Amino acid sequence: MAIEKQKHAMPVQDPAERARNFKEVALGYTAEIAAAEARRCLNCKNKPCVEGCPVNIDIPAFIAHIKEKDFEGAYQEIHRSSALPAVCGRVCPQETQCEQRCTLGIKFEPVGIGRLERFVADWHNENATEPPAIPAANGHRVAVVGSGPSGLTCAGDLALKGYAVTVFEALHTAGGVLVYGIPEFRLPKAIVAGEVDTLKALGVKIETNCVIGRTLTIDELFEDGFEAVFIGSGAGLPKFMGIDGESLKGVYSANEFLTRTNLMKAYRPDSSTPIQHGKKVAVVGGGNVAMDAARCARRLGADVTIVYRRTQAELPARREEVEHAKEEGIVFRMLTNPVSIGGNGEGWVSSIRCQRMELGEPDASGRARPVPVPDSEFDIEVDCVVMALGTAPNPLIKNTTAGLETQKWGGIIVDEDGLTSRKGVYAGGDAVTGAATVISAMGAGKVAAKAIDEYLSKK
Protein backbone atom coordinates (compact mmCIF):
# COMPACT_ATOMS: atom_id res chain seq x y z
CA MET A 1 0.00 0.00 0.00
CA ALA A 2 1.39 3.39 -1.00
CA ILE A 3 2.16 5.78 1.85
CA GLU A 4 0.09 8.95 1.90
CA LYS A 5 2.31 11.96 1.30
CA GLN A 6 0.50 14.39 3.59
CA LYS A 7 -0.52 14.00 7.22
CA HIS A 8 -4.24 13.86 7.85
CA ALA A 9 -5.67 17.30 8.51
CA MET A 10 -6.81 18.17 12.00
CA PRO A 11 -10.54 18.98 12.11
CA VAL A 12 -11.02 22.51 13.48
CA GLN A 13 -13.75 24.99 14.30
CA ASP A 14 -14.65 27.42 11.53
CA PRO A 15 -12.48 30.57 11.96
CA ALA A 16 -15.42 32.98 11.96
CA GLU A 17 -17.20 30.95 14.63
CA ARG A 18 -14.22 30.22 16.88
CA ALA A 19 -13.14 33.89 16.93
CA ARG A 20 -16.28 34.50 19.02
CA ASN A 21 -15.83 31.72 21.60
CA PHE A 22 -13.24 30.18 23.89
CA LYS A 23 -13.97 26.57 22.93
CA GLU A 24 -11.10 24.41 21.73
CA VAL A 25 -10.10 25.21 18.15
CA ALA A 26 -8.74 21.79 17.18
CA LEU A 27 -11.43 19.11 17.42
CA GLY A 28 -9.18 16.04 17.41
CA TYR A 29 -8.81 12.95 15.25
CA THR A 30 -11.46 10.25 15.07
CA ALA A 31 -10.40 6.63 15.61
CA GLU A 32 -10.47 6.07 11.87
CA ILE A 33 -8.32 9.09 11.08
CA ALA A 34 -5.87 8.17 13.86
CA ALA A 35 -5.46 4.63 12.57
CA ALA A 36 -4.94 5.92 9.01
CA GLU A 37 -2.33 8.44 10.18
CA ALA A 38 -0.57 5.74 12.22
CA ARG A 39 -0.21 3.61 9.11
CA ARG A 40 2.03 6.33 7.64
CA CYS A 41 4.69 5.52 10.26
CA LEU A 42 7.68 3.61 8.80
CA ASN A 43 8.55 2.04 12.19
CA CYS A 44 12.23 2.92 11.75
CA LYS A 45 14.65 0.69 13.65
CA ASN A 46 16.87 3.59 14.72
CA LYS A 47 13.85 5.67 15.90
CA PRO A 48 15.12 9.18 15.08
CA CYS A 49 11.84 10.69 16.32
CA VAL A 50 12.59 9.47 19.86
CA GLU A 51 15.88 11.39 19.80
CA GLY A 52 13.85 14.54 19.16
CA CYS A 53 11.55 13.99 22.16
CA PRO A 54 12.72 15.68 25.39
CA VAL A 55 11.01 12.98 27.48
CA ASN A 56 12.04 10.08 25.21
CA ILE A 57 8.63 8.59 24.44
CA ASP A 58 8.96 5.39 22.38
CA ILE A 59 7.02 6.92 19.50
CA PRO A 60 7.07 4.01 17.01
CA ALA A 61 5.89 1.67 19.78
CA PHE A 62 2.83 3.74 20.71
CA ILE A 63 1.99 4.30 17.05
CA ALA A 64 2.18 0.55 16.43
CA HIS A 65 -0.58 0.09 19.02
CA ILE A 66 -2.73 2.66 17.21
CA LYS A 67 -2.33 0.74 13.94
CA GLU A 68 -3.93 -2.21 15.71
CA LYS A 69 -6.54 0.07 17.29
CA ASP A 70 -5.17 -0.86 20.72
CA PHE A 71 -5.59 2.68 22.00
CA GLU A 72 -5.19 1.85 25.68
CA GLY A 73 -1.94 0.05 24.93
CA ALA A 74 -0.78 3.15 23.07
CA TYR A 75 -1.63 5.31 26.09
CA GLN A 76 0.26 3.07 28.50
CA GLU A 77 3.30 3.21 26.22
CA ILE A 78 3.23 7.03 26.24
CA HIS A 79 2.52 7.25 29.96
CA ARG A 80 5.68 5.30 30.75
CA SER A 81 7.60 8.41 29.73
CA SER A 82 5.15 11.31 29.95
CA ALA A 83 3.02 12.41 32.89
CA LEU A 84 1.00 14.84 30.73
CA PRO A 85 0.15 13.23 27.37
CA ALA A 86 -3.14 15.09 26.82
CA VAL A 87 -1.32 18.37 27.41
CA CYS A 88 1.69 17.58 25.21
CA GLY A 89 -0.52 16.38 22.40
CA ARG A 90 -1.97 19.89 22.29
CA VAL A 91 0.82 22.35 23.02
CA CYS A 92 4.14 20.60 22.40
CA PRO A 93 5.98 22.02 19.32
CA GLN A 94 6.35 18.62 17.66
CA GLU A 95 7.20 20.25 14.34
CA THR A 96 10.61 21.32 15.71
CA GLN A 97 11.22 18.20 17.79
CA CYS A 98 10.03 14.63 17.12
CA GLU A 99 8.33 15.36 13.81
CA GLN A 100 11.39 17.25 12.57
CA ARG A 101 13.38 14.01 12.93
CA CYS A 102 10.72 11.82 11.26
CA THR A 103 12.25 9.83 8.39
CA LEU A 104 9.05 10.12 6.37
CA GLY A 105 9.47 13.89 6.53
CA ILE A 106 12.55 13.73 4.30
CA LYS A 107 10.33 13.23 1.24
CA PHE A 108 6.78 13.83 2.47
CA GLU A 109 5.05 15.43 5.44
CA PRO A 110 6.13 13.81 8.72
CA VAL A 111 3.80 11.61 10.71
CA GLY A 112 1.38 13.67 12.84
CA ILE A 113 2.90 12.44 16.10
CA GLY A 114 1.40 15.20 18.26
CA ARG A 115 -2.07 14.67 16.85
CA LEU A 116 -1.81 10.94 17.52
CA GLU A 117 -0.62 11.55 21.10
CA ARG A 118 -3.58 13.83 21.72
CA PHE A 119 -6.01 11.27 20.29
CA VAL A 120 -4.62 8.48 22.47
CA ALA A 121 -4.70 10.57 25.65
CA ASP A 122 -8.25 11.76 24.98
CA TRP A 123 -9.39 8.20 24.22
CA HIS A 124 -7.93 7.00 27.51
CA ASN A 125 -9.49 9.83 29.49
CA GLU A 126 -12.91 9.08 28.00
CA ASN A 127 -12.77 5.29 28.25
CA ALA A 128 -10.43 4.16 31.04
CA THR A 129 -12.13 2.88 34.17
CA GLU A 130 -9.29 1.35 36.18
CA PRO A 131 -7.53 3.73 38.61
CA PRO A 132 -3.71 3.62 38.48
CA ALA A 133 -2.00 1.29 40.92
CA ILE A 134 -0.40 3.15 43.82
CA PRO A 135 3.25 2.08 44.20
CA ALA A 136 4.50 0.81 47.54
CA ALA A 137 5.85 3.63 49.70
CA ASN A 138 9.63 3.80 50.03
CA GLY A 139 9.61 6.02 53.14
CA HIS A 140 11.12 9.15 51.57
CA ARG A 141 9.48 12.58 51.25
CA VAL A 142 10.07 15.10 48.46
CA ALA A 143 8.71 18.64 48.09
CA VAL A 144 8.03 20.09 44.65
CA VAL A 145 7.71 23.86 44.28
CA GLY A 146 5.32 24.79 41.48
CA SER A 147 2.67 22.74 39.70
CA GLY A 148 3.60 23.62 36.16
CA PRO A 149 4.87 21.06 33.63
CA SER A 150 8.30 20.56 35.21
CA GLY A 151 6.90 20.21 38.73
CA LEU A 152 4.09 17.85 37.76
CA THR A 153 6.46 15.68 35.74
CA CYS A 154 8.98 15.46 38.56
CA ALA A 155 6.19 14.69 41.04
CA GLY A 156 4.70 12.00 38.81
CA ASP A 157 7.99 10.23 38.16
CA LEU A 158 8.86 10.21 41.86
CA ALA A 159 5.40 9.04 42.89
CA LEU A 160 5.74 6.05 40.57
CA LYS A 161 8.87 5.12 42.51
CA GLY A 162 7.07 5.21 45.86
CA TYR A 163 8.05 8.66 47.10
CA ALA A 164 5.64 10.70 49.21
CA VAL A 165 5.46 13.86 47.11
CA THR A 166 3.84 17.17 48.03
CA VAL A 167 3.49 19.88 45.38
CA PHE A 168 3.29 23.48 46.63
CA GLU A 169 1.45 25.87 44.28
CA ALA A 170 1.26 29.64 44.79
CA LEU A 171 -2.08 30.06 42.98
CA HIS A 172 -5.46 28.64 43.92
CA THR A 173 -5.49 26.11 41.07
CA ALA A 174 -2.85 23.53 40.15
CA GLY A 175 -1.33 23.58 36.69
CA GLY A 176 0.98 26.58 36.60
CA VAL A 177 1.40 28.08 33.14
CA LEU A 178 -0.91 25.37 31.78
CA VAL A 179 -3.87 27.04 33.49
CA TYR A 180 -2.91 30.71 33.70
CA GLY A 181 -0.91 31.14 30.51
CA ILE A 182 -2.38 28.93 27.79
CA PRO A 183 -5.91 29.82 26.66
CA GLU A 184 -8.89 27.51 26.90
CA PHE A 185 -9.17 27.35 23.10
CA ARG A 186 -5.71 25.75 22.91
CA LEU A 187 -5.71 23.77 26.13
CA PRO A 188 -9.03 23.23 27.96
CA LYS A 189 -8.62 23.54 31.70
CA ALA A 190 -10.58 20.31 32.20
CA ILE A 191 -7.72 18.52 30.42
CA VAL A 192 -5.17 19.96 32.84
CA ALA A 193 -7.39 19.11 35.83
CA GLY A 194 -7.65 15.54 34.56
CA GLU A 195 -3.87 15.18 34.35
CA VAL A 196 -3.54 16.58 37.89
CA ASP A 197 -6.19 14.14 39.14
CA THR A 198 -4.17 11.27 37.66
CA LEU A 199 -1.18 12.35 39.76
CA LYS A 200 -3.36 12.68 42.85
CA ALA A 201 -4.55 9.11 42.27
CA LEU A 202 -0.88 8.06 42.48
CA GLY A 203 -0.70 9.67 45.93
CA VAL A 204 0.73 13.09 45.04
CA LYS A 205 -0.51 15.80 47.42
CA ILE A 206 -1.22 19.30 46.07
CA GLU A 207 -1.03 22.28 48.44
CA THR A 208 -2.42 25.42 46.74
CA ASN A 209 -2.26 29.06 47.92
CA CYS A 210 1.24 28.40 49.25
CA VAL A 211 3.93 30.84 48.13
CA ILE A 212 7.36 29.33 48.74
CA GLY A 213 9.53 32.17 49.96
CA ARG A 214 6.59 33.72 51.82
CA THR A 215 4.29 31.06 53.27
CA LEU A 216 7.21 28.69 53.74
CA THR A 217 10.89 28.86 52.81
CA ILE A 218 13.03 26.13 51.26
CA ASP A 219 14.82 25.75 54.61
CA GLU A 220 11.49 25.29 56.40
CA LEU A 221 10.54 22.51 53.99
CA PHE A 222 13.64 20.59 55.08
CA GLU A 223 12.83 21.33 58.72
CA ASP A 224 9.36 19.86 58.12
CA GLY A 225 10.92 16.53 57.10
CA PHE A 226 11.28 16.74 53.34
CA GLU A 227 14.56 15.17 52.23
CA ALA A 228 14.82 16.81 48.82
CA VAL A 229 13.22 19.78 47.07
CA PHE A 230 12.60 20.37 43.38
CA ILE A 231 12.08 23.99 42.31
CA GLY A 232 9.85 24.26 39.26
CA SER A 233 8.44 27.71 39.96
CA GLY A 234 8.54 28.90 36.37
CA ALA A 235 9.29 32.37 35.01
CA GLY A 236 6.42 34.64 35.92
CA LEU A 237 8.15 38.02 36.10
CA PRO A 238 7.12 40.05 33.02
CA LYS A 239 9.41 42.20 30.92
CA PHE A 240 8.63 45.65 29.54
CA MET A 241 10.32 47.86 26.96
CA GLY A 242 10.97 50.85 29.20
CA ILE A 243 9.31 53.27 26.78
CA ASP A 244 7.16 56.29 27.63
CA GLY A 245 3.53 55.51 28.36
CA GLU A 246 3.89 51.97 29.70
CA SER A 247 2.33 53.06 33.00
CA LEU A 248 -0.91 54.20 31.34
CA LYS A 249 -4.16 52.41 32.10
CA GLY A 250 -4.86 49.83 29.42
CA VAL A 251 -1.24 48.62 29.18
CA TYR A 252 -0.82 45.03 30.34
CA SER A 253 1.94 42.49 30.51
CA ALA A 254 0.91 39.36 28.65
CA ASN A 255 1.20 37.51 31.98
CA GLU A 256 -1.46 39.66 33.61
CA PHE A 257 -3.69 39.76 30.55
CA LEU A 258 -3.62 35.98 30.11
CA THR A 259 -3.87 35.17 33.83
CA ARG A 260 -6.94 37.36 34.22
CA THR A 261 -8.49 35.92 31.08
CA ASN A 262 -7.60 32.22 31.42
CA LEU A 263 -7.50 31.54 35.13
CA MET A 264 -9.74 34.23 36.58
CA LYS A 265 -12.28 34.42 33.72
CA ALA A 266 -12.08 38.22 33.76
CA TYR A 267 -14.03 38.44 30.52
CA ARG A 268 -17.23 37.42 32.31
CA PRO A 269 -19.56 40.30 33.27
CA ASP A 270 -19.69 39.13 36.88
CA SER A 271 -15.91 38.78 37.27
CA SER A 272 -14.41 40.16 40.50
CA THR A 273 -11.18 40.93 38.59
CA PRO A 274 -12.43 42.44 35.32
CA ILE A 275 -10.22 43.21 32.37
CA GLN A 276 -10.60 46.08 29.97
CA HIS A 277 -12.40 44.98 26.81
CA GLY A 278 -10.33 46.98 24.35
CA LYS A 279 -11.86 47.73 20.98
CA LYS A 280 -8.49 48.22 19.30
CA VAL A 281 -5.67 46.17 20.82
CA ALA A 282 -1.97 46.08 19.95
CA VAL A 283 0.05 43.05 21.07
CA VAL A 284 3.82 43.60 21.04
CA GLY A 285 5.85 40.45 20.38
CA GLY A 286 5.96 37.44 18.10
CA GLY A 287 6.08 34.32 20.26
CA ASN A 288 3.38 31.86 21.27
CA VAL A 289 2.44 34.07 24.22
CA ALA A 290 1.85 36.98 21.85
CA MET A 291 -0.39 34.77 19.69
CA ASP A 292 -2.31 33.62 22.77
CA ALA A 293 -2.84 37.20 23.98
CA ALA A 294 -3.89 38.41 20.54
CA ARG A 295 -6.34 35.57 20.01
CA CYS A 296 -7.84 36.12 23.47
CA ALA A 297 -8.31 39.83 22.73
CA ARG A 298 -9.97 38.91 19.44
CA ARG A 299 -12.43 36.70 21.29
CA LEU A 300 -13.17 39.58 23.61
CA GLY A 301 -14.41 41.51 20.57
CA ALA A 302 -11.37 43.62 19.66
CA ASP A 303 -9.70 44.45 16.39
CA VAL A 304 -6.18 43.17 17.07
CA THR A 305 -2.81 44.07 15.60
CA ILE A 306 0.39 42.17 16.36
CA VAL A 307 3.44 44.46 16.28
CA TYR A 308 6.73 42.63 15.63
CA ARG A 309 10.11 44.11 14.83
CA ARG A 310 11.32 41.38 12.47
CA THR A 311 9.70 39.61 9.50
CA GLN A 312 7.35 36.64 9.53
CA ALA A 313 10.30 34.35 8.77
CA GLU A 314 11.74 35.20 12.21
CA LEU A 315 8.49 34.79 14.17
CA PRO A 316 9.26 32.41 17.05
CA ALA A 317 5.61 31.33 17.44
CA ARG A 318 4.46 27.96 16.13
CA ARG A 319 3.41 28.13 12.50
CA GLU A 320 0.02 26.64 13.34
CA GLU A 321 -0.68 29.38 15.89
CA VAL A 322 0.29 32.10 13.41
CA GLU A 323 -1.97 30.59 10.76
CA HIS A 324 -4.88 30.32 13.20
CA ALA A 325 -4.39 33.95 14.27
CA LYS A 326 -4.49 35.15 10.67
CA GLU A 327 -7.58 33.06 9.94
CA GLU A 328 -9.29 34.75 12.90
CA GLY A 329 -8.71 38.21 11.45
CA ILE A 330 -5.67 39.34 13.43
CA VAL A 331 -3.47 41.85 11.57
CA PHE A 332 0.32 41.45 11.56
CA ARG A 333 2.49 44.60 11.35
CA MET A 334 5.96 43.23 10.66
CA LEU A 335 9.24 45.17 10.76
CA THR A 336 7.55 47.49 13.25
CA ASN A 337 8.80 48.48 16.69
CA PRO A 338 7.04 50.61 19.37
CA VAL A 339 8.85 53.73 20.58
CA SER A 340 6.20 55.19 22.90
CA ILE A 341 2.58 54.86 24.02
CA GLY A 342 0.27 57.86 23.89
CA GLY A 343 -2.52 58.74 26.33
CA ASN A 344 -5.89 60.46 26.04
CA GLY A 345 -5.23 63.01 28.81
CA GLU A 346 -7.24 61.00 31.34
CA GLY A 347 -4.64 58.31 32.00
CA TRP A 348 -5.81 55.82 29.36
CA VAL A 349 -4.02 54.52 26.27
CA SER A 350 -5.01 56.18 23.00
CA SER A 351 -2.26 55.24 20.56
CA ILE A 352 1.05 53.47 20.11
CA ARG A 353 3.82 55.21 18.19
CA CYS A 354 5.93 52.85 16.10
CA GLN A 355 9.01 52.98 13.94
CA ARG A 356 9.57 50.96 10.80
CA MET A 357 12.52 48.59 10.87
CA GLU A 358 14.76 46.79 8.40
CA LEU A 359 16.93 43.74 8.94
CA GLY A 360 20.66 44.18 9.42
CA GLU A 361 23.49 41.87 10.46
CA PRO A 362 22.79 38.84 12.71
CA ASP A 363 22.76 39.44 16.48
CA ALA A 364 23.91 37.10 19.27
CA SER A 365 20.88 34.87 18.71
CA GLY A 366 21.85 34.36 15.07
CA ARG A 367 18.78 36.18 13.79
CA ALA A 368 19.05 39.31 11.66
CA ARG A 369 19.15 42.37 13.89
CA PRO A 370 16.29 44.85 13.29
CA VAL A 371 17.58 48.34 12.52
CA PRO A 372 15.37 51.48 12.66
CA VAL A 373 14.50 53.20 9.38
CA PRO A 374 15.14 56.96 9.82
CA ASP A 375 12.12 59.30 9.81
CA SER A 376 9.65 56.43 9.66
CA GLU A 377 7.57 56.90 12.82
CA PHE A 378 3.80 56.53 12.66
CA ASP A 379 0.88 56.06 15.09
CA ILE A 380 -1.59 53.21 15.48
CA GLU A 381 -4.84 54.13 17.23
CA VAL A 382 -5.44 51.69 20.12
CA ASP A 383 -7.09 51.62 23.53
CA CYS A 384 -5.18 48.64 24.91
CA VAL A 385 -1.56 47.43 24.60
CA VAL A 386 -0.32 43.99 25.66
CA MET A 387 3.43 43.54 26.07
CA ALA A 388 4.42 39.95 25.22
CA LEU A 389 8.18 40.34 25.47
CA GLY A 390 9.17 37.35 27.56
CA THR A 391 9.52 36.68 31.27
CA ALA A 392 12.14 36.00 33.92
CA PRO A 393 12.06 33.97 37.16
CA ASN A 394 10.60 35.74 40.18
CA PRO A 395 13.49 36.51 42.61
CA LEU A 396 11.47 35.55 45.70
CA ILE A 397 12.94 32.05 46.12
CA LYS A 398 16.47 33.25 45.38
CA ASN A 399 16.15 36.06 47.93
CA THR A 400 14.89 33.74 50.68
CA THR A 401 17.21 30.77 50.12
CA ALA A 402 20.78 31.19 51.37
CA GLY A 403 23.45 29.73 49.10
CA LEU A 404 21.22 29.32 46.04
CA GLU A 405 23.27 30.51 43.08
CA THR A 406 21.54 32.14 40.11
CA GLN A 407 22.36 33.77 36.80
CA LYS A 408 22.45 37.59 36.64
CA TRP A 409 19.04 37.55 34.96
CA GLY A 410 17.58 35.31 37.69
CA GLY A 411 17.74 31.76 36.35
CA ILE A 412 18.77 29.16 38.94
CA ILE A 413 22.15 27.59 38.18
CA VAL A 414 22.06 23.78 38.00
CA ASP A 415 24.32 20.96 36.85
CA GLU A 416 23.41 18.37 34.22
CA ASP A 417 21.27 16.51 36.76
CA GLY A 418 19.31 19.59 37.83
CA LEU A 419 21.22 19.90 41.14
CA THR A 420 21.58 23.47 42.42
CA SER A 421 24.33 24.87 44.64
CA ARG A 422 22.33 23.68 47.66
CA LYS A 423 22.56 20.04 48.74
CA GLY A 424 19.29 18.22 48.14
CA VAL A 425 17.80 21.12 46.15
CA TYR A 426 17.12 20.58 42.46
CA ALA A 427 15.52 22.83 39.85
CA GLY A 428 14.29 22.74 36.29
CA GLY A 429 12.05 24.28 33.67
CA ASP A 430 11.59 28.01 33.20
CA ALA A 431 13.02 28.74 36.67
CA VAL A 432 16.36 27.64 35.20
CA THR A 433 16.14 28.45 31.49
CA GLY A 434 13.72 31.35 31.38
CA ALA A 435 10.54 31.04 29.32
CA ALA A 436 10.71 27.92 27.12
CA THR A 437 8.44 25.09 25.97
CA VAL A 438 6.20 22.85 28.06
CA ILE A 439 7.96 19.73 26.85
CA SER A 440 11.46 21.04 27.64
CA ALA A 441 10.27 21.83 31.16
CA MET A 442 8.90 18.29 31.42
CA GLY A 443 12.25 16.92 30.27
CA ALA A 444 14.00 18.86 33.04
CA GLY A 445 11.52 17.50 35.58
CA LYS A 446 12.31 13.94 34.47
CA VAL A 447 16.05 14.51 34.72
CA ALA A 448 15.73 15.91 38.24
CA ALA A 449 13.40 13.11 39.38
CA LYS A 450 15.97 10.54 38.30
CA ALA A 451 18.73 12.41 40.12
CA ILE A 452 16.63 12.81 43.29
CA ASP A 453 15.88 9.08 43.27
CA GLU A 454 19.58 8.28 42.97
CA TYR A 455 20.41 10.76 45.75
CA LEU A 456 17.80 9.55 48.25
CA SER A 457 18.28 5.85 47.53
CA LYS A 458 21.81 6.20 48.96
CA LYS A 459 20.56 7.64 52.29
N, C-alpha and C positions, 0 to 999 in steps of 0.2 A: 504494500500500500504506500503510495506516494505521501511524503510528509507535507503538510500544509505550510506554506511559506510565511504566513502571517499569524500572529497570536490571535486568539478569539477575542473579539471586542468585549469590553465590559459594559453591560447594560447600565444606563444612567438616566437620571431624571432629565426631562426637557429643560434646557437652559432658561427659558422664559419663566417656567413654573418654579424651578428651584431657586431662582434669584429672589423669590418672595417668601421662602420658607427656610427653616433650619434643619429640615430632614436630610438624611444622608444622601449625597449626590450619587455615589456608585451603588448600584442595587445588588451586585454580587452575581456570580455564576450560578447556573442551575447545575444539577448533578450531571446532566447530559453534556453541557458545555464543558464542565470540569473534566469529565472523562475524555472528551475529545481533545482538550488542550493537553492533558497528561500524555496522550498518545504521541504528541510531538517530541517528547523527551527521548533523547538518543541513549540514555542510560550509560553514559561514558564511564569507563573503568577508572580513569584517573580523577573523575569528579571535580573538574575545575570550578564549578559553581560553589562547592562547599568551601573552597579556599577564599571565595569572595564574601562569605557569610561571617560576620563578626562573632556569632555564637555557634558556628560550626554545625548547623543542622545538616543531617544526611539527606540532602535534597532529592537525589535520585531514588533513595529508598522510600521516602514518603510519597513521591509521585508514582512509584510502582504500585503502591497500595491503591491509589486513586484509579489507575488503569483497570484494576480488578474490582472497582467500586467498593473496596474495603475502606470506607472513610474513617471509621474509628481507628483502624490500624494505622492509617496515615496520621491521624491526630496524635496517637501515642508516640509515633516516631518523631514528630516535631517536638512534642512536649518533653522528650528526653533532653533536649537542648535548650528549649525556649520556654520561659515562664509566661510569656505574653503573646501567644500566636495570633489571637484575634486582633490585637493591637498592631503587631508587626505587619500582618497581611494588609493593613490599611495605610499605615504611615511610613513604613520603611522604604527608603529610596533604592529599591531593588535594581533599578536601571543602571545605577553606578556601582553596584556590588555584585550580588550573585548572578543577576541576569547579564551583566556586562561580561562575565566570564563564560557564559553559556556557549558551548561549541556550536550549537545550531545557529547562534547569532552571527557567526562568521559569514554565512551566506544568506540567511533569512532573518526574520525577527526571532529573538530569543524566546524560550518558553516563558509563559506568564507565571513565573514562580510565586510572586506575591499574590496574584489573584487566586492561585490554587491554595496557598496557605490560608488566605482569608476564608475561602469556601470550606476547607476542612475544619477550621476552628469554629465557624458558624454552625456547621453541621453537628459537630460534637456538642456545642452549647445548646442546641435545640433538641438533640436526641439522646444524649447520655443520661443515664439514670443512676449509675453506680457512683457513690462518693469516692474520692481518692483514698487509698489506704494511708493511714497515719504511721510514719516510720517509728520504730522504737526509740525512745529518748536516750541520748548519750550522756546526759548530765551536764552539758555545757550551755551557757547562756551568752547570746550575742545581741547587741543593740544595733539597729540600723537607723540612721538619721536621714529622713526623707523618704517619701513613698512614690517617688517618680520611677522611671524605668530601671535605673541602676539599682536603687534601693530594693524595689520589688524583686528584681532578678536575683540579687544577692540573698535576700530573705528566702526566696523559694528554693534556691539551690542548697542553702544551709538546712532548711526545714526538711528537705528530702534525706538529709544525712543524720537527722535526729536531733538537731540543735533546737533549743528553746529560743525562738527569735521574737523580739519585740521591735516593731517599726514605729518611730516617733515622727509624726507629721505636724507641721506648723499650722496648716489650714484645717478647716472643719470637715473636709472630705479627703479620703485617700486617693492618690493617683498622680499627684504632682503636676508636672506640665501636661500630662495626658488629660487632666480635667480642667485646668485653668488656661492652658495655652492653645490647645488644638480644638477648633470649633466642632460643634455637634454634627455639622454636615460632612465633616471628614472622619470624625471618630465619635460615634454616639457614646454618651456617658454610661449608658447601661452596659456597653461592652466592657468598659474599664471596670465598672463595679463587679461584673461577672468574673473578670480575671482576679480581682482582689478577693472575691469570695472563695475562689479556688485555693488561694494561698491560705486564707483563714481556715479552710477545711483541712489543710495540712498541719494546722496548729499555730500558724503565725498570728501574733497579737498585733493589733493596730491601735496606737494611742494618738488620737487627733488633738488639735488645739494645744500642742506642746512644742514650744519654740526652744530648740536646743541652743543654749547660749543665754537664754532668759529664764525659761521655766526650769530647766536643768542644764548643767554644764556637762561637758565630756568627762571631766574628773568625777562629777557626781554619779554618772552612769557606772563608772568602775566601782565607786564606793557602794553603790546599790547591788553589786554582785555580778555585773556583766563582765565577761572575761575578754571580750574584744568588741570593738566598735567599727562600723562601716559608715563613712560619711558620704551620703549621696544627696546632698542638699541642693544640687542644681546651681543655676546661675540666674538669679532673679533680680539682679540690680540693673536697671535700665540705663542705657547711654543716650545722651543728647548731643546736639551739634555745637551748643554754646553760641548760638546766633541770637540776635535781638528778637524779642517777641515770644520766646519759648515759655515765658511765665504767664502768657495770656490765657484767659479762660477759653476752653475749647481745644487746647493743645494737650495731647495725651502721649505717654509712652505706650508702645504696643502692649507691654505687659499689663498696664492698668486697663487699657481698652479691652483686651481679650479676657482678662480675669473678670472684669465686671460683666462682660457679655456672656462668656462661657460658663463660669462657675456660679456667678451671682444673679444671672438672668436679668441683668439691668435693663434689658429692652422691654420687659413687661411693664405695663402701666402701673401695677401695684408694687413695683420693686422698691425696697427700702434703700437701695444704692443706685439710683437712676443714672443713666448716661445720656449725654447730649445726643439727640438724634439730628446730626448734621444733615443739611440738604446738599451741601457741596463739600466733599471730604477729599483731602490730599493725604496720601500715605507715602512717607519718605522711606525708601529702601527697596531691595529687590530679592530678599530671601523668602523662605516659606512663611515666616512670621508676617512679612509684609503682605503676602498673598492672603493669608488668613484674616488679617485685619481689614484689608480692602474688601474681601468677600463678605465679611460680617457687616461692614458699613453699607454695602450694597443691599443686603437683606434688611437692613434697618431703613431702607427707602432712599438712600443718598445716591447722587451722581458722584462717582469715585474716580479719582485720577491717581495713578501710581507715578511718583517722581523718582527717577533713578539716574545716577550720574554716568553710567556706562551704557553700552548698547545691549540689545536683547541677547546677543551671543554670550555676554558675561553675566547674565542673570544667574544668581546662585540657586534660585528656587527650582523645584522639580518641574520638568517640562509639562507634566500633566496638570499641575496646579496653575501654571501660567495659561495654558490652553483653556482650562475651566474658567479662569478669571475673565479672559477675553470673551468667551462665549456668553458670560453673564453681563456683558456691557461695560466692563471696567476699562478705562482709557489708560494707556501707557505713554508717559512722556519721557522718552529716553534721552540720554546725553543732556540731562537737566539737573541742576543742583541748587537747593535753596540757599539763599544768602541772608534772608530775614523774614520775619512774620509780622504782618501789619495788623493793627487793631482798629476797632470802630469808634474809639473815644470813650467807650463805656467798659473797657476791660475785656472785650470779646474779640476773637479772631475775625478778620474780615478779608485777608488776602495773604498769599505767600509769594514773596519776590524770589525769582529764580534767575539763574545764569546758565546760558547754554555752554556745553562742554564739547571738547573733541578729545580723541584718544591720542596719548603720547607714548613715551617709552614705557616698558613694563616696570611695575613697582616690585616691592619685596615679595608680594604674593604671586608674582609671575603674570599677573593680568596687566593689560595696558592701563597706564595711569591717566585718569581724566584731567584735562587741562582746560581752564576757563577760556572762553572766546571773548576777547575784549569788546566792550560796549554792546553786550548782548542781553542785558537784564530785561526781564518782563514780569508782569504780575499775573497770578492766577487767582480769581475770586473764589474764596472758600470760607466756610464758617466752622471748620474743624480740621485739625492737622494731627496725624498719628505718626510718631517717630518710631520706625522699626529698624533701628540701627545696631542691633545686637545687645547683649547683656554680659554682665560679669558676676562672679560669685559675691554674695553678700558677705561683708567682713565680720559679721557677728561671731561666727564660730572661731575664726582666726583670732579675734580680739579677746576671746574668753577661754582660750586653750593655750596654756603655756607650752612653749617648745614646738608648736606646730608651724613648720616652715611653709611659706607660700611664695609664689611668684610676685613680682612687683605689681602686676595687674590683679592679683587676688587669687589666682588658681592655686590649689593645694599641691605641693610637690610630693610626688610618689615615685617609688621604684617600679620595676617591671611587673611586680606582683600586687601593686596597689598599696604597698606599705608606706605610711607617712614617716615623718621624723619622730613620731611618738610610738613607743612600743605598744603593740596591740591595737593601734588605730590605723585603719585602712580607709581609702577614699577612691572614688571613681565617678565617671560621668562628667556632667557640665561643671561640677565643683572643682574639677581638675583641669579640664580642657577648655572651659568656656563653652558657650552655646554650640552644640553639635547635634548629631542625629539620635533618635530614640535607640536605634539598634547598636550604635557605638557605645552608648551609655549602658545598655544591657550587656554588651561584651565586657565592659569594665567591671560590672557587677559580678559576672561569672568568674573573671580572673581573681577578683578579691575573695570571693566565696571559697575558691579552691585554696588560696593562700591561707585564709583564716582556718580552714579545716586542717591543713597541714600544721599550722602553728598550735592550735589547741589540742590536736591529737597527741602532741609531744608532752603535754602538761600532765 
